[in-house]
Amino acid sequence: MTTNMVRESAKILEFPVRNIQKLMEMRERESRARPLIMESGCGGWYHQEAIREAEETRKQ
């Protein structure tokens, strides 16, 4: 009796889009749905706060 069966996961197939306008709208919607990741040059606010706390600790 075989105990280690390998099962393939399901594949999601997209139906072809024949209407060019619909295709462009779908691509636009997908691009807007992606998250926008922004990085500041000096680090995040938490980094600045940690520096401020460290400086306050040194002063005391």
C-alpha positions as CSV (number, residue, x, y, z in Angstrom):
1,M,0.0,0.0,0.0
2,T,1.4,3.4,-1.0
3,T,1.3,6.0,1.7
4,N,3.0,9.0,0.1
5,M,0.6,10.1,-2.6
6,V,1.5,13.3,-4.4
7,R,-1.4,15.5,-5.4
8,E,-1.2,18.4,-7.8
9,S,-2.9,21.6,-6.8
10,A,-5.6,23.1,-8.9
11,K,-4.7,25.5,-11.7
12,I,-6.7,28.6,-12.3
13,L,-7.3,29.2,-16.0
14,E,-8.5,32.6,-17.3
15,F,-10.9,32.7,-20.1
16,P,-9.5,34.6,-23.1
17,V,-10.8,38.1,-23.5
18,R,-11.7,39.0,-27.0
19,N,-12.8,42.5,-26.5
20,I,-9.7,44.8,-26.4
21,Q,-11.5,47.5,-24.4
22,K,-12.5,44.9,-21.7
23,L,-8.9,43.6,-21.6
24,M,-7.6,47.1,-21.1
25,E,-10.1,47.8,-18.3
26,M,-9.2,44.5,-16.6
27,R,-5.5,45.4,-16.7
28,E,-6.2,48.9,-15.3
29,R,-8.2,47.4,-12.4
30,E,-5.5,44.9,-11.6
31,S,-2.8,47.6,-11.6
32,R,-4.9,49.8,-9.2
33,A,-5.5,46.8,-6.9
34,R,-1.7,46.3,-6.2
35,P,-0.4,47.9,-3.0
36,L,1.8,51.0,-3.3
37,I,5.0,50.6,-1.2
38,M,6.8,53.8,-0.4
39,E,10.1,54.0,1.4
40,S,11.5,57.2,2.9
41,G,15.2,58.0,2.6
42,C,15.8,58.2,6.3
43,G,13.7,55.2,7.4
44,G,10.2,55.0,8.8
45,W,8.6,56.9,11.6
46,Y,9.4,54.1,14.0
47,H,13.1,54.5,13.2
48,Q,13.0,58.2,13.9
49,E,11.1,57.6,17.1
50,A,13.7,55.0,18.3
51,I,16.5,57.5,17.6
52,R,14.7,60.2,19.6
53,E,14.1,57.8,22.5
54,A,17.7,56.8,22.5
55,E,18.8,60.4,22.6
56,E,16.5,61.2,25.5
57,T,17.8,58.2,27.5
58,R,21.4,59.4,27.0
59,K,20.5,62.9,28.3
60,Q,19.0,61.5,31.6
